[in-house]
Amino acid sequence: MTRCAEDDCENEAAVELHIPWDANREVCPDHARVWAQKDGVVPAPMDGHEDEWP
C-alpha cells in the first residue's frame, strides 16, 4: 500500500498526478480531485485502482 503524498493524509494513493512544473506524485482520490483542477495537471489511475477514479 502506498500512502497519499500529501502531508497529514493517511489515505491510500490511487491516482498518479503528472505535474509539469514538479515531480509526479501519487495521491488519494480526494486530493487528486483538487489537483486535477489546476492547469496542466493530468491524473491517471494507478494499476488496480481504476474503479476509484473516473
CHARMM-style PDB file with segment names, atoms N, HN, CA, C and O in Angstrom:
ATOM      1  N   MET     1       0.834  -1.183   0.000  1.00  0.00      PROA
ATOM      2  CA  MET     1       0.000   0.000   0.000  1.00  0.00      PROA
ATOM      3  C   MET     1       0.880   1.248   0.000  1.00  0.00      PROA
ATOM      4  O   MET     1       1.797   1.389   0.809  1.00  0.00      PROA
ATOM      5  N   THR     2       0.578   2.127  -0.913  1.00  0.00      PROA
ATOM      6  HN  THR     2      -0.166   2.013  -1.570  1.00  0.00      PROA
ATOM      7  CA  THR     2       1.281   3.401  -0.984  1.00  0.00      PROA
ATOM      8  C   THR     2       0.387   4.474  -0.382  1.00  0.00      PROA
ATOM      9  O   THR     2      -0.788   4.585  -0.731  1.00  0.00      PROA
ATOM     10  N   ARG     3       0.943   5.247   0.507  1.00  0.00      PROA
ATOM     11  HN  ARG     3       1.898   5.156   0.790  1.00  0.00      PROA
ATOM     12  CA  ARG     3       0.162   6.326   1.131  1.00  0.00      PROA
ATOM     13  C   ARG     3       0.152   7.558   0.242  1.00  0.00      PROA
ATOM     14  O   ARG     3       1.045   7.766  -0.580  1.00  0.00      PROA
ATOM     15  N   CYS     4      -0.865   8.356   0.426  1.00  0.00      PROA
ATOM     16  HN  CYS     4      -1.590   8.188   1.094  1.00  0.00      PROA
ATOM     17  CA  CYS     4      -1.006   9.629  -0.271  1.00  0.00      PROA
ATOM     18  C   CYS     4       0.214  10.507   0.015  1.00  0.00      PROA
ATOM     19  O   CYS     4       0.693  10.568   1.148  1.00  0.00      PROA
ATOM     20  N   ALA     5       0.706  11.179  -1.014  1.00  0.00      PROA
ATOM     21  HN  ALA     5       0.316  11.129  -1.934  1.00  0.00      PROA
ATOM     22  CA  ALA     5       1.894  12.023  -0.883  1.00  0.00      PROA
ATOM     23  C   ALA     5       1.618  13.341  -0.182  1.00  0.00      PROA
ATOM     24  O   ALA     5       2.553  14.051   0.187  1.00  0.00      PROA
ATOM     25  N   GLU     6       0.355  13.680   0.006  1.00  0.00      PROA
ATOM     26  HN  GLU     6      -0.405  13.103  -0.293  1.00  0.00      PROA
ATOM     27  CA  GLU     6       0.024  14.941   0.674  1.00  0.00      PROA
ATOM     28  C   GLU     6       0.300  14.833   2.176  1.00  0.00      PROA
ATOM     29  O   GLU     6       0.042  13.803   2.799  1.00  0.00      PROA
ATOM     30  N   ASP     7       0.826  15.912   2.733  1.00  0.00      PROA
ATOM     31  HN  ASP     7       1.036  16.748   2.227  1.00  0.00      PROA
ATOM     32  CA  ASP     7       1.133  15.944   4.162  1.00  0.00      PROA
ATOM     33  C   ASP     7      -0.117  15.686   4.991  1.00  0.00      PROA
ATOM     34  O   ASP     7      -1.206  16.147   4.647  1.00  0.00      PROA
ATOM     35  N   ASP     8       0.043  14.956   6.072  1.00  0.00      PROA
ATOM     36  HN  ASP     8       0.928  14.582   6.352  1.00  0.00      PROA
ATOM     37  CA  ASP     8      -1.030  14.674   7.030  1.00  0.00      PROA
ATOM     38  C   ASP     8      -2.192  13.882   6.454  1.00  0.00      PROA
ATOM     39  O   ASP     8      -3.290  13.919   7.009  1.00  0.00      PROA
ATOM     40  N   CYS     9      -1.981  13.171   5.363  1.00  0.00      PROA
ATOM     41  HN  CYS     9      -1.089  13.140   4.912  1.00  0.00      PROA
ATOM     42  CA  CYS     9      -3.034  12.328   4.797  1.00  0.00      PROA
ATOM     43  C   CYS     9      -2.620  10.870   4.949  1.00  0.00      PROA
ATOM     44  O   CYS     9      -1.539  10.476   4.510  1.00  0.00      PROA
ATOM     45  N   GLU    10      -3.466  10.086   5.562  1.00  0.00      PROA
ATOM     46  HN  GLU    10      -4.344  10.406   5.920  1.00  0.00      PROA
ATOM     47  CA  GLU    10      -3.184   8.675   5.817  1.00  0.00      PROA
ATOM     48  C   GLU    10      -3.853   7.750   4.801  1.00  0.00      PROA
ATOM     49  O   GLU    10      -3.716   6.530   4.895  1.00  0.00      PROA
ATOM     50  N   ASN    11      -4.584   8.323   3.819  1.00  0.00      PROA
ATOM     51  HN  ASN    11      -4.695   9.314   3.742  1.00  0.00      PROA
ATOM     52  CA  ASN    11      -5.308   7.517   2.842  1.00  0.00      PROA
ATOM     53  C   ASN    11      -4.361   6.837   1.858  1.00  0.00      PROA
ATOM     54  O   ASN    11      -3.222   7.267   1.672  1.00  0.00      PROA
ATOM     55  N   GLU    12      -4.845   5.789   1.244  1.00  0.00      PROA
ATOM     56  HN  GLU    12      -5.770   5.441   1.395  1.00  0.00      PROA
ATOM     57  CA  GLU    12      -4.070   5.061   0.243  1.00  0.00      PROA
ATOM     58  C   GLU    12      -4.051   5.837  -1.065  1.00  0.00      PROA
ATOM     59  O   GLU    12      -5.070   6.383  -1.488  1.00  0.00      PROA
ATOM     60  N   ALA    13      -2.890   5.885  -1.699  1.00  0.00      PROA
ATOM     61  HN  ALA    13      -2.062   5.442  -1.355  1.00  0.00      PROA
ATOM     62  CA  ALA    13      -2.776   6.527  -3.009  1.00  0.00      PROA
ATOM     63  C   ALA    13      -3.455   5.657  -4.059  1.00  0.00      PROA
ATOM     64  O   ALA    13      -3.316   4.434  -4.048  1.00  0.00      PROA
ATOM     65  N   ALA    14      -4.185   6.290  -4.958  1.00  0.00      PROA
ATOM     66  HN  ALA    14      -4.298   7.283  -4.967  1.00  0.00      PROA
ATOM     67  CA  ALA    14      -4.882   5.573  -6.028  1.00  0.00      PROA
ATOM     68  C   ALA    14      -4.711   6.255  -7.377  1.00  0.00      PROA
ATOM     69  O   ALA    14      -5.075   5.692  -8.410  1.00  0.00      PROA
ATOM     70  N   VAL    15      -4.153   7.477  -7.372  1.00  0.00      PROA
ATOM     71  HN  VAL    15      -3.858   7.934  -6.534  1.00  0.00      PROA
ATOM     72  CA  VAL    15      -4.023   8.264  -8.595  1.00  0.00      PROA
ATOM     73  C   VAL    15      -2.613   8.828  -8.680  1.00  0.00      PROA
ATOM     74  O   VAL    15      -2.084   9.361  -7.705  1.00  0.00      PROA
ATOM     75  N   GLU    16      -2.009   8.702  -9.863  1.00  0.00      PROA
ATOM     76  HN  GLU    16      -2.439   8.269 -10.655  1.00  0.00      PROA
ATOM     77  CA  GLU    16      -0.715   9.336 -10.084  1.00  0.00      PROA
ATOM     78  C   GLU    16      -0.961  10.649 -10.817  1.00  0.00      PROA
ATOM     79  O   GLU    16      -1.628  10.684 -11.851  1.00  0.00      PROA
ATOM     80  N   LEU    17      -0.417  11.716 -10.271  1.00  0.00      PROA
ATOM     81  HN  LEU    17       0.125  11.688  -9.431  1.00  0.00      PROA
ATOM     82  CA  LEU    17      -0.553  13.033 -10.887  1.00  0.00      PROA
ATOM     83  C   LEU    17       0.695  13.337 -11.701  1.00  0.00      PROA
ATOM     84  O   LEU    17       1.815  13.214 -11.205  1.00  0.00      PROA
ATOM     85  N   HSD    18       0.497  13.731 -12.940  1.00  0.00      PROA
ATOM     86  HN  HSD    18      -0.413  13.831 -13.342  1.00  0.00      PROA
ATOM     87  CA  HSD    18       1.590  14.177 -13.800  1.00  0.00      PROA
ATOM     88  C   HSD    18       1.557  15.701 -13.761  1.00  0.00      PROA
ATOM     89  O   HSD    18       0.653  16.331 -14.309  1.00  0.00      PROA
ATOM     90  N   ILE    19       2.561  16.280 -13.103  1.00  0.00      PROA
ATOM     91  HN  ILE    19       3.295  15.768 -12.657  1.00  0.00      PROA
ATOM     92  CA  ILE    19       2.597  17.718 -12.844  1.00  0.00      PROA
ATOM     93  C   ILE    19       3.768  18.306 -13.631  1.00  0.00      PROA
ATOM     94  O   ILE    19       4.925  18.006 -13.336  1.00  0.00      PROA
ATOM     95  N   PRO    20       3.474  19.140 -14.630  1.00  0.00      PROA
ATOM     96  CA  PRO    20       4.546  19.628 -15.499  1.00  0.00      PROA
ATOM     97  C   PRO    20       5.607  20.475 -14.808  1.00  0.00      PROA
ATOM     98  O   PRO    20       6.748  20.501 -15.269  1.00  0.00      PROA
ATOM     99  N   TRP    21       5.280  21.163 -13.731  1.00  0.00      PROA
ATOM    100  HN  TRP    21       4.353  21.142 -13.357  1.00  0.00      PROA
ATOM    101  CA  TRP    21       6.239  22.053 -13.069  1.00  0.00      PROA
ATOM    102  C   TRP    21       6.870  21.417 -11.820  1.00  0.00      PROA
ATOM    103  O   TRP    21       7.641  22.068 -11.114  1.00  0.00      PROA
ATOM    104  N   ASP    22       6.538  20.134 -11.548  1.00  0.00      PROA
ATOM    105  HN  ASP    22       5.912  19.606 -12.122  1.00  0.00      PROA
ATOM    106  CA  ASP    22       7.037  19.467 -10.347  1.00  0.00      PROA
ATOM    107  C   ASP    22       7.135  17.971 -10.634  1.00  0.00      PROA
ATOM    108  O   ASP    22       6.752  17.510 -11.710  1.00  0.00      PROA
ATOM    109  N   ALA    23       7.642  17.230  -9.679  1.00  0.00      PROA
ATOM    110  HN  ALA    23       7.952  17.604  -8.806  1.00  0.00      PROA
ATOM    111  CA  ALA    23       7.725  15.776  -9.823  1.00  0.00      PROA
ATOM    112  C   ALA    23       6.326  15.167  -9.749  1.00  0.00      PROA
ATOM    113  O   ALA    23       5.438  15.702  -9.087  1.00  0.00      PROA
ATOM    114  N   ASN    24       6.147  14.048 -10.435  1.00  0.00      PROA
ATOM    115  HN  ASN    24       6.869  13.614 -10.973  1.00  0.00      PROA
ATOM    116  CA  ASN    24       4.885  13.323 -10.340  1.00  0.00      PROA
ATOM    117  C   ASN    24       4.694  12.878  -8.898  1.00  0.00      PROA
ATOM    118  O   ASN    24       5.662  12.658  -8.171  1.00  0.00      PROA
ATOM    119  N   ARG    25       3.437  12.749  -8.495  1.00  0.00      PROA
ATOM    120  HN  ARG    25       2.651  12.928  -9.086  1.00  0.00      PROA
ATOM    121  CA  ARG    25       3.179  12.260  -7.142  1.00  0.00      PROA
ATOM    122  C   ARG    25       1.950  11.372  -7.146  1.00  0.00      PROA
ATOM    123  O   ARG    25       1.068  11.498  -7.995  1.00  0.00      PROA
ATOM    124  N   GLU    26       1.915  10.474  -6.178  1.00  0.00      PROA
ATOM    125  HN  GLU    26       2.632  10.372  -5.488  1.00  0.00      PROA
ATOM    126  CA  GLU    26       0.804   9.547  -6.014  1.00  0.00      PROA
ATOM    127  C   GLU    26      -0.037  10.017  -4.840  1.00  0.00      PROA
ATOM    128  O   GLU    26       0.463  10.199  -3.730  1.00  0.00      PROA
ATOM    129  N   VAL    27      -1.337  10.211  -5.106  1.00  0.00      PROA
ATOM    130  HN  VAL    27      -1.744  10.063  -6.007  1.00  0.00      PROA
ATOM    131  CA  VAL    27      -2.226  10.759  -4.089  1.00  0.00      PROA
ATOM    132  C   VAL    27      -3.531   9.975  -4.025  1.00  0.00      PROA
ATOM    133  O   VAL    27      -3.832   9.166  -4.903  1.00  0.00      PROA
ATOM    134  N   CYS    28      -4.293  10.230  -2.974  1.00  0.00      PROA
ATOM    135  HN  CYS    28      -4.048  10.887  -2.261  1.00  0.00      PROA
ATOM    136  CA  CYS    28      -5.605   9.609  -2.824  1.00  0.00      PROA
ATOM    137  C   CYS    28      -6.602  10.300  -3.771  1.00  0.00      PROA
ATOM    138  O   CYS    28      -6.323  11.398  -4.253  1.00  0.00      PROA
ATOM    139  N   PRO    29      -7.738   9.684  -4.040  1.00  0.00      PROA
ATOM    140  CA  PRO    29      -8.725  10.291  -4.944  1.00  0.00      PROA
ATOM    141  C   PRO    29      -9.191  11.678  -4.505  1.00  0.00      PROA
ATOM    142  O   PRO    29      -9.422  12.539  -5.353  1.00  0.00      PROA
ATOM    143  N   ASP    30      -9.333  11.912  -3.204  1.00  0.00      PROA
ATOM    144  HN  ASP    30      -9.144  11.213  -2.515  1.00  0.00      PROA
ATOM    145  CA  ASP    30      -9.775  13.228  -2.736  1.00  0.00      PROA
ATOM    146  C   ASP    30      -8.775  14.326  -3.110  1.00  0.00      PROA
ATOM    147  O   ASP    30      -9.166  15.381  -3.609  1.00  0.00      PROA
ATOM    148  N   HSD    31      -7.507  14.081  -2.872  1.00  0.00      PROA
ATOM    149  HN  HSD    31      -7.189  13.224  -2.466  1.00  0.00      PROA
ATOM    150  CA  HSD    31      -6.501  15.080  -3.233  1.00  0.00      PROA
ATOM    151  C   HSD    31      -6.332  15.170  -4.749  1.00  0.00      PROA
ATOM    152  O   HSD    31      -6.024  16.242  -5.269  1.00  0.00      PROA
ATOM    153  N   ALA    32      -6.526  14.077  -5.456  1.00  0.00      PROA
ATOM    154  HN  ALA    32      -6.777  13.206  -5.033  1.00  0.00      PROA
ATOM    155  CA  ALA    32      -6.425  14.100  -6.921  1.00  0.00      PROA
ATOM    156  C   ALA    32      -7.479  15.023  -7.516  1.00  0.00      PROA
ATOM    157  O   ALA    32      -7.205  15.725  -8.490  1.00  0.00      PROA
ATOM    158  N   ARG    33      -8.676  15.033  -6.947  1.00  0.00      PROA
ATOM    159  HN  ARG    33      -8.899  14.463  -6.156  1.00  0.00      PROA
ATOM    160  CA  ARG    33      -9.738  15.917  -7.461  1.00  0.00      PROA
ATOM    161  C   ARG    33      -9.336  17.390  -7.342  1.00  0.00      PROA
ATOM    162  O   ARG    33      -9.623  18.189  -8.233  1.00  0.00      PROA
ATOM    163  N   VAL    34      -8.679  17.739  -6.255  1.00  0.00      PROA
ATOM    164  HN  VAL    34      -8.445  17.090  -5.531  1.00  0.00      PROA
ATOM    165  CA  VAL    34      -8.230  19.117  -6.066  1.00  0.00      PROA
ATOM    166  C   VAL    34      -7.129  19.450  -7.071  1.00  0.00      PROA
ATOM    167  O   VAL    34      -7.185  20.483  -7.739  1.00  0.00      PROA
ATOM    168  N   TRP    35      -6.138  18.582  -7.177  1.00  0.00      PROA
ATOM    169  HN  TRP    35      -6.093  17.743  -6.635  1.00  0.00      PROA
ATOM    170  CA  TRP    35      -5.019  18.815  -8.082  1.00  0.00      PROA
ATOM    171  C   TRP    35      -5.442  18.835  -9.537  1.00  0.00      PROA
ATOM    172  O   TRP    35      -4.892  19.602 -10.328  1.00  0.00      PROA
ATOM    173  N   ALA    36      -6.414  18.002  -9.908  1.00  0.00      PROA
ATOM    174  HN  ALA    36      -6.860  17.379  -9.265  1.00  0.00      PROA
ATOM    175  CA  ALA    36      -6.848  17.878 -11.306  1.00  0.00      PROA
ATOM    176  C   ALA    36      -7.463  19.172 -11.831  1.00  0.00      PROA
ATOM    177  O   ALA    36      -7.602  19.337 -13.043  1.00  0.00      PROA
ATOM    178  N   GLN    37      -7.831  20.083 -10.948  1.00  0.00      PROA
ATOM    179  HN  GLN    37      -7.719  19.949  -9.963  1.00  0.00      PROA
ATOM    180  CA  GLN    37      -8.414  21.354 -11.368  1.00  0.00      PROA
ATOM    181  C   GLN    37      -7.355  22.378 -11.777  1.00  0.00      PROA
ATOM    182  O   GLN    37      -7.688  23.430 -12.322  1.00  0.00      PROA
ATOM    183  N   LYS    38      -6.098  22.078 -11.518  1.00  0.00      PROA
ATOM    184  HN  LYS    38      -5.828  21.223 -11.075  1.00  0.00      PROA
ATOM    185  CA  LYS    38      -5.021  23.004 -11.869  1.00  0.00      PROA
ATOM    186  C   LYS    38      -4.594  22.773 -13.319  1.00  0.00      PROA
ATOM    187  O   LYS    38      -4.514  21.633 -13.778  1.00  0.00      PROA
ATOM    188  N   ASP    39      -4.324  23.857 -14.027  1.00  0.00      PROA
ATOM    189  HN  ASP    39      -4.389  24.783 -13.654  1.00  0.00      PROA
ATOM    190  CA  ASP    39      -3.923  23.766 -15.427  1.00  0.00      PROA
ATOM    191  C   ASP    39      -2.678  22.909 -15.603  1.00  0.00      PROA
ATOM    192  O   ASP    39      -1.687  23.087 -14.895  1.00  0.00      PROA
ATOM    193  N   GLY    40      -2.735  21.995 -16.534  1.00  0.00      PROA
ATOM    194  HN  GLY    40      -3.541  21.851 -17.109  1.00  0.00      PROA
ATOM    195  CA  GLY    40      -1.586  21.179 -16.883  1.00  0.00      PROA
ATOM    196  C   GLY    40      -1.443  19.890 -16.103  1.00  0.00      PROA
ATOM    197  O   GLY    40      -0.663  19.026 -16.504  1.00  0.00      PROA
ATOM    198  N   VAL    41      -2.161  19.724 -15.010  1.00  0.00      PROA
ATOM    199  HN  VAL    41      -2.794  20.425 -14.684  1.00  0.00      PROA
ATOM    200  CA  VAL    41      -2.050  18.503 -14.201  1.00  0.00      PROA
ATOM    201  C   VAL    41      -2.918  17.412 -14.826  1.00  0.00      PROA
ATOM    202  O   VAL    41      -4.099  17.619 -15.102  1.00  0.00      PROA
ATOM    203  N   VAL    42      -2.313  16.257 -15.042  1.00  0.00      PROA
ATOM    204  HN  VAL    42      -1.353  16.088 -14.818  1.00  0.00      PROA
ATOM    205  CA  VAL    42      -3.026  15.135 -15.646  1.00  0.00      PROA
ATOM    206  C   VAL    42      -3.070  13.983 -14.639  1.00  0.00      PROA
ATOM    207  O   VAL    42      -2.028  13.429 -14.288  1.00  0.00      PROA
ATOM    208  N   PRO    43      -4.265  13.621 -14.174  1.00  0.00      PROA
ATOM    209  CA  PRO    43      -4.395  12.498 -13.245  1.00  0.00      PROA
ATOM    210  C   PRO    43      -4.552  11.183 -14.002  1.00  0.00      PROA
ATOM    211  O   PRO    43      -5.213  11.132 -15.039  1.00  0.00      PROA
ATOM    212  N   ALA    44      -3.952  10.135 -13.485  1.00  0.00      PROA
ATOM    213  HN  ALA    44      -3.415  10.177 -12.642  1.00  0.00      PROA
ATOM    214  CA  ALA    44      -4.079   8.799 -14.082  1.00  0.00      PROA
ATOM    215  C   ALA    44      -4.235   7.784 -12.957  1.00  0.00      PROA
ATOM    216  O   ALA    44      -3.452   7.783 -12.007  1.00  0.00      PROA
ATOM    217  N   PRO    45      -5.257   6.910 -13.062  1.00  0.00      PROA
ATOM    218  CA  PRO    45      -5.430   5.909 -12.007  1.00  0.00      PROA
ATOM    219  C   PRO    45      -4.242   4.949 -11.970  1.00  0.00      PROA
ATOM    220  O   PRO    45      -3.707   4.561 -13.009  1.00  0.00      PROA
ATOM    221  N   MET    46      -3.848   4.580 -10.780  1.00  0.00      PROA
ATOM    222  HN  MET    46      -4.282   4.895  -9.936  1.00  0.00      PROA
ATOM    223  CA  MET    46      -2.757   3.623 -10.610  1.00  0.00      PROA
ATOM    224  C   MET    46      -3.309   2.219 -10.861  1.00  0.00      PROA
ATOM    225  O   MET    46      -4.507   1.984 -10.697  1.00  0.00      PROA
ATOM    226  N   ASP    47      -2.446   1.293 -11.254  1.00  0.00      PROA
ATOM    227  HN  ASP    47      -1.473   1.483 -11.387  1.00  0.00      PROA
ATOM    228  CA  ASP    47      -2.853  -0.085 -11.502  1.00  0.00      PROA
ATOM    229  C   ASP    47      -3.592  -0.650 -10.299  1.00  0.00      PROA
ATOM    230  O   ASP    47      -3.131  -0.543  -9.162  1.00  0.00      PROA
ATOM    231  N   GLY    48      -4.739  -1.250 -10.566  1.00  0.00      PROA
ATOM    232  HN  GLY    48      -5.113  -1.337 -11.489  1.00  0.00      PROA
ATOM    233  CA  GLY    48      -5.532  -1.848  -9.515  1.00  0.00      PROA
ATOM    234  C   GLY    48      -6.507  -0.885  -8.857  1.00  0.00      PROA
ATOM    235  O   GLY    48      -7.291  -1.290  -7.999  1.00  0.00      PROA
ATOM    236  N   HSD    49      -6.469   0.387  -9.246  1.00  0.00      PROA
ATOM    237  HN  HSD    49      -5.832   0.716  -9.943  1.00  0.00      PROA
ATOM    238  CA  HSD    49      -7.340   1.399  -8.644  1.00  0.00      PROA
ATOM    239  C   HSD    49      -8.213   2.102  -9.691  1.00  0.00      PROA
ATOM    240  O   HSD    49      -8.724   3.195  -9.445  1.00  0.00      PROA
ATOM    241  N   GLU    50      -8.378   1.480 -10.839  1.00  0.00      PROA
ATOM    242  HN  GLU    50      -7.963   0.593 -11.039  1.00  0.00      PROA
ATOM    243  CA  GLU    50      -9.125   2.108 -11.923  1.00  0.00      PROA
ATOM    244  C   GLU    50     -10.564   2.412 -11.537  1.00  0.00      PROA
ATOM    245  O   GLU    50     -11.145   3.375 -12.037  1.00  0.00      PROA
ATOM    246  N   ASP    51     -11.146   1.611 -10.662  1.00  0.00      PROA
ATOM    247  HN  ASP    51     -10.675   0.829 -10.256  1.00  0.00      PROA
ATOM    248  CA  ASP    51     -12.535   1.831 -10.271  1.00  0.00      PROA
ATOM    249  C   ASP    51     -12.698   2.970  -9.259  1.00  0.00      PROA
ATOM    250  O   ASP    51     -13.824   3.350  -8.939  1.00  0.00      PROA
ATOM    251  N   GLU    52     -11.599   3.511  -8.758  1.00  0.00      PROA
ATOM    252  HN  GLU    52     -10.684   3.202  -9.018  1.00  0.00      PROA
ATOM    253  CA  GLU    52     -11.664   4.599  -7.781  1.00  0.00      PROA
ATOM    254  C   GLU    52     -11.527   5.977  -8.423  1.00  0.00      PROA
ATOM    255  O   GLU    52     -11.720   7.000  -7.766  1.00  0.00      PROA
ATOM    256  N   TRP    53     -11.193   5.994  -9.711  1.00  0.00      PROA
ATOM    257  HN  TRP    53     -11.036   5.163 -10.245  1.00  0.00      PROA
ATOM    258  CA  TRP    53     -11.008   7.270 -10.398  1.00  0.00      PROA
ATOM    259  C   TRP    53     -11.747   7.229 -11.731  1.00  0.00      PROA
ATOM    260  O   TRP    53     -11.558   6.311 -12.529  1.00  0.00      PROA
ATOM    261  N   PRO    54     -12.599   8.245 -11.965  1.00  0.00      PROA
ATOM    262  CA  PRO    54     -13.394   8.246 -13.215  1.00  0.00      PROA
ATOM    263  C   PRO    54     -12.575   8.393 -14.462  1.00  0.00      PROA
ATOM    264  OT1 PRO    54     -13.124   8.408 -15.564  1.00  0.00      PROA
TER     265      PRO     54
END
